[in-house]
């Protein structure tokens, strides 16, 4: 009996040693910090849970944080005819070493005699941000992978099929932000997980002209053109070409654009591997003819404030569409849920357009559908400074601020409205084609 007990104890001891050895062996299999598997399965790994993150100092993405699994997609499809303008200029101390854009300056009035009548300074996040609404995610960083993932979930819930990414060339940024071109691969990957595509909204950086845009287009197509999430528009000739929105295109003379966008231009992109569909911004009525002579393929209106410009005025869309149809141009009207930028431009109240519990948005969508557009663009997903966002927002009150909100509806009300109109738009398009 004693002998059996000894054998049993020895067996238990050997078994314990085996289990301990196996655990130690498995621990050594954890990939090192620079292993590419950490990009695919970003963790957090056990020893990193308590690690303090190093703020980003350059135009490089923050380390991936949080699991990025293949999502369970909504069974309802997204619409590639529904484009939304998207911004990656936001930053926080955790990811960017400081707040970016949430601390926006109060822009002075252009008339020095009136400028003194309005407040000066800048906002102080997180309680005081440069927006009239408060995001459900709080003031976030565009470099935060968890934020990017949540944005794609919201876009998918809204049935939006194409993200129009605000883009500056590497090393360049707007006046209030930092370079963010290095985020593009992460945005493409995240969009692909949600069956969403990405195109580019090329901003008017200093020195932009037909020559630099030539380089920009080549860079974008060479670097991202083979990605599964890279958007291509199917033309009437059954070609699938990249599509680029050119913001403030009117700043460059049409004669200069013609060098790039007409077949006989001195450095034309037409009928080359870099040919694309180029969409100009229509602001004034006279820009229609400039856009045509420049060689553009279409135009969009961007601004969400009805009446702010000729292009953004709903009453003009029928005439604009007729002009485009007669000149083989693509008309992309831009709709928005409202407009309020007084948190950064206190003097601009006359351009405020109240949301009226979603009715303003629905009126704009209805006006767009009336002209039977092939594509509708939405201004915007997350331009918080101008209050055009459809991203989730929450009620917020501080000692010094009372933010606007979507009450009595839920934080996702504009995502739901967008989905409902996307379904209606799809049915209408089917009728148009019959």
C-alpha positions as CSV (number, residue, x, y, z in Angstrom):
1,X,0.0,0.0,0.0
2,X,2.9,2.4,0.9
3,X,4.5,1.5,-2.4
4,X,1.4,2.4,-4.3
5,X,1.2,5.8,-2.6
6,X,4.8,6.5,-3.4
7,X,4.1,5.7,-7.1
8,X,1.0,7.9,-7.1
9,X,2.9,10.8,-5.6
10,X,5.8,10.4,-8.1
11,X,3.3,10.3,-11.0
12,X,1.6,13.5,-9.7
13,X,4.9,15.2,-9.3
14,X,6.0,14.3,-12.9
15,X,2.7,15.4,-14.2
16,X,3.0,18.8,-12.5
17,X,6.5,19.2,-13.9
18,X,5.2,18.5,-17.4
19,X,2.4,21.0,-17.1
20,X,4.8,23.7,-15.8
21,X,7.3,23.0,-18.6
22,X,4.5,23.2,-21.2
23,X,3.4,26.6,-19.9
24,X,6.9,28.0,-20.0
25,X,7.4,26.7,-23.5
26,X,4.1,28.3,-24.7
27,X,5.1,31.6,-23.1
28,X,8.3,31.7,-25.2
29,X,6.1,31.4,-28.3
30,X,4.7,34.9,-27.8
31,X,5.9,37.0,-30.7
32,X,8.5,39.7,-30.0
33,X,7.5,43.4,-30.1
34,X,8.5,43.8,-33.7
35,X,6.9,40.6,-35.0
36,X,4.4,41.3,-37.8
37,X,1.8,39.0,-36.1
38,X,1.3,41.9,-33.6
39,X,0.0,44.0,-36.4
40,X,-2.5,41.3,-37.4
41,X,-3.5,40.5,-33.9
42,X,-2.6,43.7,-32.0
43,X,-3.4,42.6,-28.5
44,X,-3.1,44.0,-25.9
45,X,-0.5,41.4,-24.9
46,X,-0.4,40.6,-21.2
47,X,2.7,42.5,-20.3
48,X,1.4,45.6,-22.3
49,X,-1.9,46.0,-20.4
50,X,-0.2,48.3,-17.8
51,X,2.4,49.8,-20.1
52,X,2.3,53.6,-20.5
53,X,1.9,54.6,-24.2
54,X,4.5,56.8,-25.8
55,X,2.8,59.8,-27.6
56,X,3.2,60.0,-31.3
57,X,5.6,62.7,-32.3
58,X,5.8,62.4,-36.1
59,X,3.6,61.5,-39.1
60,X,3.4,57.9,-38.0
61,X,0.4,55.8,-36.8
62,X,0.0,55.0,-33.1
63,X,0.8,51.4,-32.2
64,X,-2.2,49.2,-32.8
65,X,-4.2,48.7,-29.7
66,X,-7.2,46.4,-29.1
67,X,-8.3,43.3,-31.1
68,X,-9.2,43.8,-34.7
69,X,-11.3,40.8,-35.6
70,X,-13.5,40.2,-38.6
71,X,-16.8,41.9,-37.7
72,X,-20.2,40.4,-38.0
73,X,-21.5,42.5,-40.8
74,X,-25.0,43.9,-40.9
75,X,-26.9,41.8,-43.5
76,X,-28.2,44.9,-45.2
77,X,-25.8,46.1,-47.9
78,X,-24.0,49.4,-48.1
79,X,-24.5,51.7,-51.0
80,X,-21.5,52.7,-53.2
81,X,-23.7,55.6,-54.5
82,X,-23.6,57.1,-51.0
83,X,-20.3,59.0,-50.2
84,X,-19.4,60.7,-47.0
85,X,-16.7,63.2,-46.2
86,X,-14.4,62.0,-43.4
87,X,-11.7,63.8,-41.4
88,X,-8.6,62.4,-39.7
89,X,-7.2,65.6,-38.1
90,X,-8.2,65.0,-34.5
91,X,-5.7,64.3,-31.8
92,X,-5.4,63.7,-28.0
93,X,-2.5,63.7,-25.6
94,X,-2.5,59.9,-25.4
95,X,-1.9,59.3,-29.1
96,X,-0.6,62.6,-30.4
97,X,1.1,64.2,-27.3
98,X,-1.5,67.0,-27.3
99,X,-5.0,67.8,-28.4
100,X,-5.4,68.5,-32.1
101,X,-8.4,70.4,-33.6
102,X,-10.5,69.9,-30.5
103,X,-8.6,72.9,-29.1
104,X,-9.4,74.9,-32.2
105,X,-8.7,78.7,-32.2
106,X,-11.6,81.2,-32.3
107,X,-11.1,82.5,-35.9
108,X,-11.1,86.3,-35.9
109,X,-13.5,88.2,-38.2
110,X,-11.8,89.3,-41.4
111,X,-12.8,92.9,-40.8
112,X,-10.4,94.3,-38.2
113,X,-13.1,96.9,-37.1
114,X,-15.5,94.0,-36.3
115,X,-12.9,91.5,-35.0
116,X,-12.8,93.2,-31.6
117,X,-16.5,92.5,-31.0
118,X,-16.0,88.7,-30.8
119,X,-14.2,86.5,-28.3
120,X,-10.6,85.4,-28.9
121,X,-8.4,82.5,-27.8
122,X,-8.8,78.8,-28.2
123,X,-10.8,75.9,-26.7
124,X,-9.6,73.8,-23.8
125,X,-10.5,70.1,-24.1
126,X,-11.8,67.8,-23.0
127,X,-14.7,69.8,-21.4
128,X,-14.5,72.7,-23.8
129,X,-14.0,71.6,-27.5
130,X,-14.2,73.5,-30.8
131,X,-17.7,72.2,-31.6
132,X,-21.3,72.9,-30.8
133,X,-22.0,69.2,-30.3
134,X,-20.2,66.7,-28.2
135,X,-19.1,63.3,-29.7
136,X,-20.3,60.1,-28.0
137,X,-16.6,58.9,-28.1
138,X,-15.5,62.1,-26.4
139,X,-12.7,64.2,-28.0
140,X,-10.8,61.4,-29.7
141,X,-7.7,60.8,-31.7
142,X,-7.9,59.8,-35.3
143,X,-4.9,57.6,-34.6
144,X,-6.8,55.5,-32.1
145,X,-7.6,52.1,-33.7
146,X,-10.6,51.6,-31.5
147,X,-12.0,54.9,-32.7
148,X,-11.4,53.9,-36.3
149,X,-13.1,50.6,-35.8
150,X,-16.1,52.3,-34.2
151,X,-16.3,54.8,-37.0
152,X,-16.5,51.9,-39.6
153,X,-19.2,50.3,-37.5
154,X,-21.2,53.5,-37.6
155,X,-20.7,54.0,-41.3
156,X,-21.8,50.4,-42.0
157,X,-24.9,50.9,-39.8
158,X,-25.7,54.0,-42.0
159,X,-25.3,51.9,-45.2
160,X,-22.6,54.3,-46.5
161,X,-20.5,52.5,-49.0
162,X,-17.7,55.1,-49.7
163,X,-15.6,57.2,-47.3
164,X,-14.2,60.3,-48.9
165,X,-11.0,60.8,-47.0
166,X,-9.7,64.4,-46.5
167,X,-6.1,64.1,-47.8
168,X,-2.9,66.0,-47.7
169,X,0.4,64.8,-49.2
170,X,3.0,63.2,-46.9
171,X,4.4,65.8,-44.4
172,X,1.6,68.3,-45.0
173,X,-1.5,69.2,-42.9
174,X,-4.1,71.9,-42.4
175,X,-3.2,75.0,-40.3
176,X,-4.5,73.4,-37.1
177,X,-3.4,69.8,-37.4
178,X,-0.5,67.4,-38.0
179,X,0.4,65.3,-41.0
180,X,-1.8,62.2,-41.1
181,X,-1.1,60.6,-44.5
182,X,0.5,57.6,-42.8
183,X,-3.0,56.6,-41.4
184,X,-4.3,55.8,-44.9
185,X,-3.2,52.1,-44.9
186,X,-5.0,51.6,-41.5
187,X,-8.2,53.3,-42.8
188,X,-8.2,51.2,-46.0
189,X,-7.7,48.0,-43.9
190,X,-10.5,49.0,-41.5
191,X,-12.9,49.9,-44.3
192,X,-12.2,46.6,-46.0
193,X,-13.3,44.7,-42.9
194,X,-16.7,46.4,-43.2
195,X,-17.0,46.1,-47.0
196,X,-16.6,49.9,-47.3
197,X,-14.5,51.6,-49.9
198,X,-12.2,54.7,-49.7
199,X,-11.6,57.6,-52.1
200,X,-9.7,60.8,-51.6
201,X,-10.7,64.5,-51.0
202,X,-7.6,66.3,-52.0
203,X,-7.2,69.5,-50.0
204,X,-5.8,72.9,-51.2
205,X,-2.4,72.6,-49.6
206,X,0.1,75.4,-50.2
207,X,1.4,75.3,-53.7
208,X,-1.2,72.9,-55.1
209,X,-1.5,73.2,-58.9
210,X,-1.8,71.0,-61.9
211,X,1.8,69.8,-61.6
212,X,1.6,68.9,-57.9
213,X,-1.8,67.2,-58.4
214,X,-0.2,65.1,-61.2
215,X,2.3,63.8,-58.6
216,X,-0.4,63.4,-55.9
217,X,-2.6,61.2,-58.2
218,X,0.4,59.0,-59.2
219,X,1.4,58.6,-55.6
220,X,-2.1,57.6,-54.4
221,X,-2.7,55.2,-57.3
222,X,0.8,53.6,-57.0
223,X,0.6,53.2,-53.3
224,X,-3.0,52.4,-52.7
225,X,-4.6,51.5,-56.0
226,X,-4.3,47.7,-55.6
227,X,-5.9,47.7,-52.1
228,X,-9.3,45.9,-52.1
229,X,-10.9,49.0,-50.4
230,X,-9.7,51.5,-53.0
231,X,-12.8,52.9,-54.7
232,X,-13.2,52.8,-58.4
233,X,-16.1,54.3,-60.3
234,X,-17.7,52.4,-63.2
235,X,-17.9,54.8,-66.1
236,X,-20.5,54.8,-69.0
237,X,-17.7,53.1,-71.0
238,X,-17.6,50.3,-68.4
239,X,-14.1,51.4,-67.2
240,X,-13.4,51.2,-63.5
241,X,-11.5,54.4,-62.7
242,X,-10.4,56.0,-59.4
243,X,-12.4,59.0,-58.4
244,X,-10.9,62.1,-56.8
245,X,-12.7,65.1,-55.2
246,X,-10.7,68.3,-55.6
247,X,-11.6,70.8,-52.8
248,X,-11.4,74.5,-53.7
249,X,-10.6,73.6,-57.3
250,X,-11.5,77.1,-58.4
251,X,-8.3,78.4,-56.8
252,X,-6.3,77.2,-59.8
253,X,-7.2,78.7,-63.2
254,X,-9.0,76.4,-65.6
255,X,-6.2,76.8,-68.2
256,X,-3.8,75.2,-65.7
257,X,-6.2,72.3,-64.9
258,X,-6.6,71.7,-68.7
259,X,-2.9,70.8,-68.9
260,X,-3.7,67.9,-66.7
261,X,-7.3,67.0,-67.4
262,X,-7.7,67.3,-71.2
263,X,-6.4,64.7,-73.6
264,X,-4.2,67.3,-75.4
265,X,-2.8,68.8,-72.1
266,X,1.0,69.2,-71.7
267,X,1.1,66.6,-68.9
268,X,-2.3,65.0,-69.3
269,X,-3.4,62.0,-67.3
270,X,-6.0,61.0,-69.8
271,X,-5.6,57.6,-71.4
272,X,-2.7,56.8,-69.1
273,X,-2.6,54.3,-66.2
274,X,-3.3,57.3,-63.9
275,X,-6.5,58.4,-65.6
276,X,-9.4,59.0,-63.2
277,X,-12.7,60.7,-62.6
278,X,-12.0,64.2,-61.3
279,X,-14.7,66.1,-59.4
280,X,-14.5,69.9,-59.0
281,X,-16.1,72.0,-56.3
282,X,-18.9,74.2,-57.6
283,X,-19.3,77.4,-55.5
284,X,-20.3,80.2,-57.8
285,X,-22.6,79.8,-60.9
286,X,-19.8,80.9,-63.2
287,X,-17.6,78.1,-62.0
288,X,-19.7,75.7,-64.1
289,X,-18.1,76.8,-67.4
290,X,-14.6,76.9,-65.8
291,X,-15.1,73.3,-64.6
292,X,-16.1,72.3,-68.1
293,X,-13.2,74.0,-69.9
294,X,-10.7,72.7,-67.3
295,X,-11.5,69.1,-68.3
296,X,-13.1,67.9,-65.1
297,X,-15.5,65.0,-65.2
298,X,-18.0,66.3,-62.8
299,X,-18.8,68.6,-59.9
300,X,-19.9,68.5,-56.2
301,X,-21.3,71.2,-53.9
302,X,-19.9,70.2,-50.5
303,X,-21.4,72.9,-48.2
304,X,-24.2,71.8,-45.9
305,X,-25.6,75.3,-45.5
306,X,-28.5,75.7,-47.9
307,X,-28.2,79.1,-49.5
308,X,-24.6,79.7,-48.5
309,X,-23.4,79.4,-52.1
310,X,-24.9,79.0,-55.6
311,X,-23.8,75.3,-55.6
312,X,-25.1,74.5,-52.1
313,X,-28.5,76.0,-52.7
314,X,-31.1,73.2,-53.2
315,X,-33.2,75.4,-55.5
316,X,-30.3,75.5,-58.1
317,X,-29.7,71.8,-58.3
318,X,-32.2,71.2,-61.1
319,X,-30.4,73.7,-63.3
320,X,-27.0,72.4,-62.3
321,X,-28.1,68.8,-63.1
322,X,-29.4,70.0,-66.5
323,X,-26.1,71.7,-67.3
324,X,-24.2,68.6,-66.3
325,X,-26.4,66.3,-68.4
326,X,-26.0,68.4,-71.4
327,X,-22.2,68.5,-71.1
328,X,-21.6,64.9,-70.0
329,X,-20.6,65.8,-66.5
330,X,-21.3,63.9,-63.3
331,X,-23.4,65.9,-60.7
332,X,-22.8,64.9,-57.1
333,X,-25.0,67.1,-54.8
334,X,-23.8,67.3,-51.2
335,X,-26.4,67.0,-48.4
336,X,-25.9,67.6,-44.7
337,X,-27.9,67.4,-41.4
338,X,-27.3,71.0,-40.5
339,X,-24.6,73.6,-40.1
340,X,-23.3,75.5,-37.1
341,X,-19.7,76.7,-36.8
342,X,-20.1,79.5,-34.2
343,X,-17.9,77.6,-31.7
344,X,-14.9,78.5,-34.0
345,X,-16.4,81.4,-36.0
346,X,-18.5,83.3,-33.5
347,X,-19.4,85.9,-36.2
348,X,-21.0,83.4,-38.6
349,X,-24.4,82.9,-37.1
350,X,-26.2,83.9,-40.3
351,X,-25.0,80.7,-41.9
352,X,-26.3,78.4,-39.1
353,X,-28.9,75.9,-40.3
354,X,-30.7,74.2,-37.5
355,X,-31.3,70.5,-37.7
356,X,-35.0,70.6,-36.7
357,X,-34.9,67.1,-35.3
358,X,-33.7,65.7,-38.6
359,X,-36.1,67.6,-40.9
360,X,-33.3,69.7,-42.4
361,X,-31.4,66.6,-43.4
362,X,-34.5,64.9,-44.9
363,X,-35.3,68.1,-46.9
364,X,-31.7,68.1,-48.3
365,X,-31.9,64.4,-49.2
366,X,-35.2,64.8,-50.8
367,X,-33.9,67.7,-52.9
368,X,-31.0,65.6,-54.0
369,X,-33.1,62.7,-55.1
370,X,-35.4,65.0,-57.0
371,X,-32.6,65.5,-59.6
372,X,-31.8,61.8,-59.9
373,X,-28.1,61.9,-59.1
374,X,-25.9,58.9,-59.7
375,X,-24.0,59.6,-56.5
376,X,-25.0,61.6,-53.4
377,X,-22.3,62.9,-51.0
378,X,-22.9,63.7,-47.3
379,X,-21.2,66.5,-45.5
380,X,-20.1,65.1,-43.2
381,X,-19.3,62.1,-41.0
382,X,-17.2,64.0,-38.5
383,X,-16.6,67.6,-39.3
384,X,-17.4,68.6,-35.8
385,X,-16.2,72.2,-36.1
386,X,-19.0,73.1,-38.6
387,X,-21.7,70.9,-36.9
388,X,-22.3,68.9,-40.0
389,X,-21.5,65.5,-38.5
390,X,-23.8,62.5,-38.6
391,X,-21.5,60.6,-36.1
392,X,-23.0,59.8,-32.8
393,X,-23.3,62.7,-30.4
394,X,-24.4,62.9,-26.7
395,X,-25.9,65.5,-24.4
396,X,-23.2,67.4,-22.5
397,X,-23.2,70.2,-20.0
398,X,-20.2,71.7,-18.2
399,X,-19.7,74.7,-15.9
400,X,-19.1,76.9,-19.0
401,X,-20.7,75.0,-21.9
402,X,-24.1,73.6,-22.9
403,X,-23.7,71.5,-26.0
404,X,-26.4,70.8,-28.6
405,X,-27.6,67.2,-28.9
406,X,-29.9,65.0,-30.9
407,X,-32.6,64.7,-28.2
408,X,-35.3,63.5,-28.0
409,X,-33.8,61.0,-30.4
410,X,-30.9,58.6,-29.8
411,X,-27.2,59.4,-30.5
412,X,-27.4,57.4,-33.7
413,X,-30.4,59.1,-35.1
414,X,-28.6,60.5,-38.2
415,X,-27.0,57.1,-38.9
416,X,-30.5,55.6,-38.8
417,X,-31.9,58.4,-41.0
418,X,-29.1,57.9,-43.5
419,X,-29.8,54.2,-43.7
420,X,-33.5,54.7,-44.2
421,X,-32.8,57.2,-47.1
422,X,-30.1,54.9,-48.5
423,X,-32.8,52.2,-48.9
424,X,-35.2,54.7,-50.4
425,X,-32.4,56.0,-52.8
426,X,-31.7,52.4,-54.0
427,X,-35.3,51.8,-54.8
428,X,-35.6,55.1,-56.6
429,X,-32.6,54.3,-58.7
430,X,-34.1,51.0,-59.7
431,X,-37.2,52.9,-60.9
432,X,-35.1,55.5,-62.8
433,X,-33.4,52.7,-64.8
434,X,-36.6,51.0,-65.8
